[in-house]
Amino acid sequence: MSSNLIKPSILSHSPKRRVIASHPILQPIGDYFFQEGIDFDKHEGIFGQIGPKSGVLQGAFAHRTCRGAAAGGARNWSYNSIEDWFRDGIRLSRAMTHKNALAELWWGGGKGVIARNSGVGLEEGDTPLQRRLVFEEYGLFISSLKGCYVTAEDVGTKDEDMSAIFSKTRFTTCIPPGFGGSGNPSSPTARGVVRALEAAFSHIGRKSLEGATIAVQGVGHVGSNFIQFLLEKRVKRIIACDVDPQKLQVAEKRFKEFYDGKIEFRLTKQNDHSLLFEDVDAVSPCGIGNILTPQTIKNIKTNIVCGAANNQLGDPAKDDKLLAERGIIYVPDFLANRMGIVNCADEQYGYIDDDPFIEKHLGDSWENSIYNCTKLILDKAKATKRTPQEIAVELAEQKSFVEHPIRGHRGIQIIETRQRTFEGAYGRTCLSSFGFALIILRIFDEDFYTIGFVYIAFGVALLIISALRIRNNIENFDIFEKNKPFVTSGGYVALTSGIALLTYLALLVMILRMD
């Protein structure tokens, strides 16, 4: 990525120009996702920077902010390409719009995405100080967005990271309890998934989870707590796996003393989804997303898929139908895992034991609780012969356009103030130069005409440089072609600076020579 992107950059959707880029080098990326039409859904803003000191690629994605600021966790993850980084943020932020709307929170949909395999600070062997620097940079980056995105804890981040972010911005949740925040949201997230799973069991006529066998993919913070709550529901057996041996060791140690023999732990390799194929009562993906694809769905034996992982469907428009065709009940992930954002959404209002604003999502009395909402969606899907994903998305879309009762659609207003593009800056400077020239040539006498012509020449030079920059970016940059060398715009910036310096020196000499 270019040193030009050290300062926060933006891609934003505009009804007039489709996608507007702050840097011409980013325009092909916006056009690509817009034309592809798979994941991009009129996202209001995509912000990114390269850490000034760490060199780590950091981003914030805002999908829709009708209900409030774009809110969602900051994911610290490794990506094979810049395309994967963009695609993950685009998909996750849209899912957060649906999650927050379906939970009836006054938040829009957003997501933070940090590429831990870029720069220095987030990989094994890097020091705690280097890691803290990355998240302090991210906090400053979030502050620069003026509140259109509010971050939180997510996969790959922990309490210390949120503390570093909080030290540089007020636009964050999941603040460590020591600073008055709600801390890690894994436990309430797991509780919510259990409730969704109970609703799915009820839908097929089973009264409880007791005696069931559940396969859990991923034993991180959420997966481990999920196992704990399943055991409290007296399930018969749990098969759990993870690709991280350290997480498995922690989980085995946690459960061995009390539940030895009831849980089978497996170490799996990356992209090994064999756990999904177990002949069990339910499969619960609690790790990475994009695991329900045509290749995996054809081998799934269970009747229920319900887990905490985000974006479980490889293609949300097709793979839900493949599951339905095989008689598999799929509980949409943004319905089942809402409690993470619910837990931290209203930190500013303080805490009470058994908080009714939290517990209503986990109970049976509120019509929009996880249990009741899941039952409603599954029942409606069965009655209309549509998929639960279609019903849930339709309901979430309707709610996501309801504007905040006090602030209205404020997020887009903030984003629009950041849409002054670099090409716009060239254009405004050109217009200013031509304006000065026109004033001089129309008002002043012939002695000043030379100054007017200098301003005209300066404006024309900027127009030429702007056109050359655009052509350079189109011809020499393809973010999806890994073997194509990256060419920055540093030469054009230097040329512009040189011409500006010569122009003002010339003007100074002309003024000094006047009588």
C-alpha positions in Angstrom: 0.0 0.0 0.0 1.1 3.6 -0.6 2.6 5.9 1.9 -0.2 8.2 0.7 -2.5 6.0 2.7 -0.8 6.6 6.0 -3.4 9.4 6.4 -6.9 8.0 6.7 -8.4 7.3 3.3 -12.0 6.7 2.3 -14.3 5.0 -0.2 -17.9 6.1 0.1 -21.1 5.4 -1.8 -22.8 8.2 -3.6 -26.1 8.0 -5.6 -24.6 10.4 -8.1 -21.1 8.9 -8.6 -21.6 5.4 -7.3 -18.4 5.1 -5.3 -16.2 8.1 -4.4 -12.5 7.6 -3.5 -10.4 10.0 -1.5 -7.3 8.8 -3.5 -7.5 8.1 -7.2 -5.5 4.9 -6.5 -8.5 3.6 -4.5 -11.1 4.3 -7.2 -10.6 1.0 -9.1 -11.2 -0.9 -5.8 -14.5 0.9 -5.2 -15.6 0.3 -8.8 -14.6 -3.4 -8.6 -16.7 -4.1 -5.6 -19.6 -2.0 -6.8 -19.7 -3.7 -10.2 -19.2 -7.2 -8.7 -22.3 -6.7 -6.6 -21.8 -9.7 -4.3 -20.8 -8.1 -1.0 -20.9 -4.4 -1.5 -24.3 -3.0 -0.6 -24.2 0.8 -0.8 -21.8 1.0 2.1 -21.7 4.5 3.4 -18.0 4.6 4.1 -14.9 2.5 4.1 -11.9 4.1 5.9 -8.4 2.8 6.0 -4.9 3.8 7.0 -1.4 2.2 7.3 -0.1 2.7 10.8 2.3 5.6 10.8 4.9 3.7 12.9 3.7 0.1 12.9 3.0 -0.2 9.2 -0.1 -2.3 10.0 -3.1 -2.0 7.7 -6.1 -0.8 9.7 -9.7 -0.1 8.6 -13.2 0.8 9.6 -16.2 -0.1 7.5 -19.6 1.6 7.9 -22.5 0.0 6.1 -25.6 1.8 7.1 -26.1 4.4 9.9 -29.8 5.2 9.9 -30.3 3.8 13.4 -27.1 5.4 14.8 -23.3 5.3 14.5 -21.8 2.3 12.7 -21.0 -0.1 15.5 -19.0 -3.4 15.5 -15.9 -5.0 16.8 -12.4 -4.6 15.5 -11.2 -7.9 14.1 -7.4 -8.7 14.3 -6.9 -11.3 11.6 -4.5 -12.5 8.9 -5.4 -11.9 5.2 -3.9 -13.5 2.1 -4.6 -10.4 0.0 -5.9 -6.8 0.2 -9.0 -8.1 -1.6 -9.7 -10.5 1.3 -9.2 -7.6 3.8 -11.7 -5.4 1.9 -14.2 -8.2 1.4 -14.1 -9.3 5.1 -14.8 -5.7 6.3 -17.6 -5.2 3.7 -19.3 -8.4 4.6 -18.9 -8.1 8.4 -20.2 -4.5 8.5 -23.3 -5.4 6.6 -23.9 -8.3 8.9 -23.6 -5.9 11.9 -26.3 -3.7 10.3 -28.6 -6.7 10.4 -27.5 -7.8 13.8 -28.0 -4.4 15.4 -31.3 -3.8 13.7 -32.7 -7.2 14.5 -31.7 -6.6 18.2 -33.5 -3.2 18.0 -30.4 -1.4 19.1 -29.9 2.3 18.2 -26.7 1.5 16.3 -25.9 1.2 12.6 -23.7 -1.5 11.1 -19.9 -1.2 11.2 -16.7 -3.3 11.5 -13.1 -2.7 12.2 -10.6 -4.9 10.3 -6.9 -5.0 11.2 -4.4 -7.1 9.1 -2.1 -8.6 11.7 0.2 -10.1 9.0 1.1 -6.6 7.9 3.6 -4.3 9.5 5.0 -4.9 13.0 3.3 -5.6 16.3 0.6 -8.2 16.0 2.5 -11.4 15.1 4.2 -14.0 17.3 7.5 -12.7 18.5 6.5 -9.0 18.5 6.7 -7.3 21.9 3.7 -6.1 24.0 4.9 -2.5 23.5 4.8 -3.0 19.7 1.3 -4.5 20.0 0.1 -1.7 22.1 1.4 0.9 19.6 -0.8 -0.7 16.9 -3.9 -0.3 18.9 -3.0 3.2 20.0 -2.7 4.1 16.4 -6.0 2.5 15.7 -7.6 4.5 18.5 -6.3 7.7 16.9 -7.6 6.5 13.6 -11.0 6.0 15.1 -11.0 9.4 16.6 -10.2 10.9 13.2 -13.6 9.5 11.9 -15.5 11.9 14.2 -17.8 9.3 15.7 -19.4 7.8 12.5 -17.9 4.4 13.7 -17.7 3.0 17.2 -15.4 0.1 17.7 -15.4 -2.8 20.2 -13.6 -6.1 21.0 -13.7 -8.9 18.5 -11.7 -11.9 17.2 -8.0 -11.4 17.9 -8.4 -8.5 20.3 -8.4 -8.6 24.1 -8.9 -6.4 27.1 -5.3 -4.9 26.9 -5.9 -3.9 23.3 -9.2 -2.2 24.1 -7.4 -0.3 26.9 -4.9 0.9 24.3 -7.7 2.0 21.9 -9.6 3.7 24.8 -6.5 5.7 25.7 -6.7 7.4 22.3 -10.4 7.6 21.5 -13.8 7.9 23.2 -15.5 6.1 20.3 -15.2 2.5 21.7 -17.1 0.0 23.8 -16.0 -3.2 25.5 -13.8 -0.9 27.6 -12.0 -2.9 30.4 -14.0 -3.1 33.7 -11.2 -1.3 35.4 -12.0 1.8 33.3 -15.8 1.4 33.9 -16.6 -0.6 30.8 -18.3 -4.0 30.2 -15.1 -5.9 29.3 -15.0 -9.0 27.1 -18.4 -9.8 25.6 -17.8 -13.5 25.1 -19.9 -14.9 27.9 -23.1 -13.1 27.0 -22.5 -13.9 23.3 -22.4 -17.6 24.2 -25.5 -17.4 26.4 -27.4 -15.9 23.4 -26.3 -18.7 21.1 -27.5 -21.3 23.6 -30.9 -19.6 23.6 -31.1 -19.6 19.8 -30.1 -23.3 19.8 -32.9 -24.0 22.3 -35.4 -22.3 20.0 -34.2 -24.4 17.1 -34.6 -27.6 19.2 -38.1 -26.4 20.2 -38.9 -25.8 16.5 -38.3 -29.5 15.7 -40.3 -30.7 18.8 -37.5 -31.2 21.4 -38.2 -29.6 24.8 -34.6 -29.0 25.8 -30.9 -29.6 25.0 -30.6 -32.3 27.6 -29.2 -35.5 26.2 -28.1 -33.9 23.0 -24.7 -34.2 21.2 -23.3 -31.0 19.9 -20.3 -30.3 17.7 -18.5 -27.0 18.4 -16.1 -25.6 15.9 -13.7 -23.2 17.7 -12.9 -23.1 21.5 -11.8 -19.5 21.8 -13.4 -17.1 24.3 -17.0 -17.6 22.9 -16.6 -21.3 22.1 -15.3 -22.1 25.5 -18.0 -20.3 27.3 -20.6 -21.9 24.9 -19.3 -25.3 26.0 -19.7 -24.3 29.6 -23.4 -23.3 29.1 -24.1 -26.4 27.1 -22.8 -28.5 30.0 -25.1 -26.6 32.4 -28.0 -27.6 30.1 -27.0 -31.2 30.6 -26.1 -32.1 27.0 -24.9 -35.7 26.6 -21.7 -35.1 24.7 -19.6 -32.4 23.0 -17.1 -32.7 20.2 -15.0 -29.6 20.0 -12.1 -28.6 17.7 -9.7 -25.8 17.0 -6.7 -25.0 14.8 -4.9 -23.4 17.7 -3.2 -25.9 20.1 -2.9 -23.3 22.9 -6.6 -22.6 22.9 -7.3 -26.4 23.0 -4.9 -26.7 26.0 -6.7 -23.9 27.8 -10.1 -25.5 27.1 -9.0 -29.0 28.1 -7.6 -27.6 31.4 -10.8 -25.7 32.1 -13.1 -28.6 31.6 -11.1 -31.7 32.5 -11.6 -31.6 36.3 -15.4 -31.6 36.1 -16.4 -33.0 32.7 -13.6 -35.4 31.8 -14.9 -37.9 29.2 -17.9 -35.8 28.3 -16.0 -33.6 25.9 -13.8 -34.7 23.0 -11.2 -32.2 21.9 -9.6 -32.3 18.5 -6.7 -30.3 17.0 -7.5 -29.6 13.3 -5.6 -28.1 10.5 -6.5 -24.8 8.8 -9.5 -25.2 6.4 -10.3 -28.7 7.8 -14.1 -28.5 8.3 -14.6 -32.2 9.0 -16.2 -31.5 12.4 -19.2 -30.1 10.5 -19.8 -33.6 9.1 -20.2 -35.3 12.5 -23.5 -37.2 13.0 -24.7 -35.1 15.9 -27.9 -33.2 16.9 -26.5 -29.8 16.1 -23.3 -28.2 14.7 -22.2 -24.9 16.2 -19.6 -22.9 14.3 -17.9 -20.6 16.8 -14.6 -19.8 15.0 -14.2 -18.3 11.5 -16.8 -17.7 8.9 -17.3 -18.7 5.3 -17.5 -22.4 6.3 -21.0 -23.2 4.9 -20.3 -23.7 1.2 -21.4 -26.1 -1.5 -18.4 -28.2 -0.7 -19.2 -28.5 3.0 -23.0 -28.5 3.0 -23.2 -31.7 0.9 -21.5 -33.6 3.7 -23.3 -32.2 6.7 -25.4 -34.8 8.5 -26.9 -32.8 11.4 -30.4 -31.3 11.3 -29.4 -27.9 12.9 -26.6 -25.4 12.4 -26.5 -22.7 15.0 -23.3 -21.0 16.2 -21.5 -17.8 17.1 -19.3 -17.3 14.1 -20.0 -14.4 11.8 -20.7 -14.8 8.1 -21.0 -18.6 8.2 -22.5 -18.7 4.7 -20.0 -18.6 1.9 -22.6 -17.0 -0.4 -25.6 -15.7 1.7 -27.8 -15.6 -1.5 -27.3 -19.3 -2.4 -25.9 -21.4 0.4 -28.9 -20.9 2.7 -31.0 -22.6 0.0 -28.6 -25.5 -0.3 -29.0 -26.1 3.5 -32.8 -25.9 3.2 -32.8 -28.3 0.2 -31.0 -30.9 2.5 -33.5 -30.3 5.3 -31.0 -28.6 7.5 -32.3 -25.8 9.8 -29.9 -22.9 9.7 -30.2 -20.2 12.4 -28.8 -16.9 10.9 -25.6 -16.0 12.7 -26.5 -12.3 13.2 -29.6 -13.5 15.0 -27.9 -16.0 17.3 -24.8 -14.0 18.3 -26.3 -10.6 19.0 -25.5 -10.6 22.7 -21.9 -9.4 22.2 -23.0 -6.1 20.8 -26.0 -5.9 23.2 -23.8 -6.3 26.2 -21.6 -3.3 25.3 -24.0 -1.2 23.3 -25.2 0.9 26.3 -22.1 1.1 28.5 -22.6 4.8 29.0 -25.8 4.1 31.0 -24.0 2.2 33.7 -24.6 -1.2 35.2 -27.0 -3.0 37.6 -27.2 -6.7 38.5 -29.4 -8.8 36.2 -29.8 -5.7 34.0 -33.3 -5.9 32.5 -32.1 -4.3 29.2 -29.7 -7.2 28.9 -31.8 -10.0 30.3 -34.8 -9.3 28.1 -32.8 -10.5 25.1 -32.2 -13.8 26.9 -35.6 -14.4 28.3 -39.0 -15.6 26.9 -41.3 -12.7 27.7 -40.1 -10.0 25.2 -41.4 -10.7 21.7 -38.0 -9.8 20.2 -35.8 -11.9 22.5 -33.4 -14.2 20.8 -35.5 -17.2 21.7 -38.8 -15.8 20.4 -37.3 -14.1 17.4 -35.6 -17.4 16.4 -38.9 -19.3 16.8 -40.8 -16.7 14.8 -38.3 -16.7 11.9 -38.0 -20.5 11.8 -41.8 -20.9 11.9 -42.3 -18.3 9.2 -39.7 -19.9 7.0 -41.4 -23.2 7.3 -44.9 -21.7 6.6 -43.7 -19.7 3.5 -41.2 -22.3 2.2 -38.5 -19.7 2.3 -35.2 -19.9 4.2 -34.6 -18.5 7.7 -31.8 -16.4 6.3 -34.2 -14.7 3.8 -36.8 -14.1 6.5 -34.2 -12.7 9.0 -32.5 -10.4 6.4 -35.9 -9.1 5.2 -36.9 -8.2 8.8 -33.5 -6.8 9.6 -33.4 -4.7 6.4 -36.8 -3.1 7.3 -35.7 -2.2 10.8 -32.3 -0.9 9.6 -33.8 2.0 7.7 -35.6 3.3 10.8 -33.8 6.5 11.7 -32.6 7.3 15.2 -35.4 9.1 17.0 -33.2 12.0 18.2 -30.2 12.2 15.9 -31.6 10.9 12.7 -29.3 9.7 10.0 -26.3 11.5 11.5 -23.6 9.0 10.5 -24.0 9.7 6.8 -23.7 13.4 7.6 -20.3 12.8 9.3 -19.1 10.7 6.4 -20.1 13.2 3.8 -17.9 15.8 5.5 -15.0 13.5 4.7 -15.8 13.2 1.0 -13.5 16.0 -0.2 -11.3 14.0 -2.5 -7.8 14.7 -3.6 -9.0 15.2 -7.2 -11.4 17.7 -5.8 -8.5 19.5 -4.1 -6.7 19.8 -7.5 -9.9 21.1 -9.1 -10.6 23.7 -6.4 -7.0 25.0 -6.6 -7.3 25.2 -10.4 -10.6 27.2 -10.1 -9.0 29.5 -7.6 -6.1 30.1 -9.9 -8.4 30.8 -12.9 -10.5 33.1 -10.7 -7.5 35.1 -9.6 -6.4 35.4 -13.3 -9.9 36.5 -14.4 -10.0 39.2 -11.7 -6.6 40.5 -12.6 -7.3 40.6 -16.4 -10.7 42.3 -16.0 -10.0 44.8 -13.3 -6.3 45.7 -13.4 -4.4 47.5 -16.2 -1.9 45.9 -18.6 1.0 46.1 -16.1 -0.6 43.2 -14.1 -1.5 41.0 -17.1 1.7 39.0 -16.7 0.6 38.0 -13.2 -2.8 36.9 -14.5 -1.1 34.7 -17.1 1.1 33.1 -14.5 -2.1 32.1 -12.5 -3.6 30.7 -15.7 -0.4 28.6 -16.4 -0.4 27.3 -12.8 -4.1 26.2 -13.1 -3.4 24.5 -16.4 -0.4 22.7 -15.0 -2.5 21.3 -12.1 -5.1 20.1 -14.5 -2.5 18.2 -16.5 -0.9 16.7 -13.4 -4.3 15.6 -12.1 -5.1 13.8 -15.4 -1.6 12.1 -15.4 -2.2 10.9 -11.9 -5.5 9.3 -12.8 -4.1 7.6 -15.9 -1.1 6.4 -13.9 -3.4 4.8 -11.3 -5.6 3.1 -13.9 -2.6 1.7 -15.9 -0.1 0.9 -13.2 -2.2 -0.3 -10.2 -4.3 -3.4 -9.8 -4.8 -4.3 -6.2 -5.9 -7.8 -7.2 -2.8 -8.6 -9.3 -0.2 -9.7 -6.8 2.7 -9.8 -9.3 2.2 -6.2 -10.5 4.5 -3.7 -8.8 2.9 -0.9 -6.8 3.7 2.6 -8.1 2.9 5.5 -5.7 2.0 9.1 -6.6 5.0 10.5 -4.9 6.5 11.8 -8.1 3.4 13.8 -9.0 3.3 15.2 -5.5 6.9 16.3 -5.8 6.2 17.8 -9.3 3.2 19.7 -8.0 5.2 21.1 -5.1 8.0 22.2 -7.4 5.6 23.9 -9.8 3.9 25.7 -6.9 7.2 26.9 -5.6 8.3 28.2 -9.0 5.0 29.9 -9.5 5.1 31.8 -6.2 8.8 32.7 -6.7 7.9 34.1 -10.1 5.0 36.1 -8.7 7.3 37.4 -5.9 9.9 38.6 -8.5 7.2 40.3 -10.6 5.8 42.2 -7.6 9.2 43.3 -6.5 10.0 44.7 -10.0 6.9 46.8 -10.1 7.3 50.6 -9.6 
